Amino acid sequence: MSTSGIRSAWAAALVLALGCSGGDLTLPSDGEPAALVVVSGDGQRAEAGTLLEDPLTVRLVDADSRPVRDAPVQFSFVGDLPGAGLSPTTVRTDEEGRAAAIVRLGEVVGDQVIVAQVANTENSDLRARFLAVAVAPKDEDGGKDRGKKGSKGGRGSGDDDASDDDD
């Protein structure tokens, strides 16, 4: 057998071996969810107990990066956060494969993690993670204690100096 014949035989064997080496690998078929990707809303900061400025948005795509429509996506906080809320908690993807939720941060100051996942699946590719930071609320009067002493609605104990009012 010539050298070129041997090379051809090796090439054919290699192609055959590579073509049959799929083993247990199963790829999603067209239209089946393959990945849930964060579109927007990650990394926001707001006062604890308030709404985030922008909704959390994900996009569900198939193996060819085409949108997957009408699939249920669930949003949830990680852990128990008093005062936290999501609306809606479950939403179906739109024509672009997008799903979004409005977030009210919990009353706890610090990092708050929200997870979006395709409903009824354990596939980790079908989960997306958002991080939001809840900051301490600012005092309504800019941190000054004037008018907060004593009884409601009044100046309180009478220690207030009228010269503080420079308006």
Secondary structure as GFF3:
##gff-version 3
##sequence-region A 1 167
A	DSSP	alpha_helix	3	19	.	.	.	ID=ss1
A	DSSP	beta_strand	35	40	.	.	.	ID=ss2
A	DSSP	beta_strand	45	47	.	.	.	ID=ss3
A	DSSP	beta_strand	56	61	.	.	.	ID=ss4
A	DSSP	beta_strand	72	77	.	.	.	ID=ss5
A	DSSP	beta_strand	85	87	.	.	.	ID=ss6
A	DSSP	beta_strand	90	92	.	.	.	ID=ss7
A	DSSP	beta_strand	98	104	.	.	.	ID=ss8
A	DSSP	beta_strand	110	118	.	.	.	ID=ss9
A	DSSP	three_ten_helix	124	126	.	.	.	ID=ss10
A	DSSP	beta_strand	127	135	.	.	.	ID=ss11
A	DSSP	three_ten_helix	162	164	.	.	.	ID=ss12
###
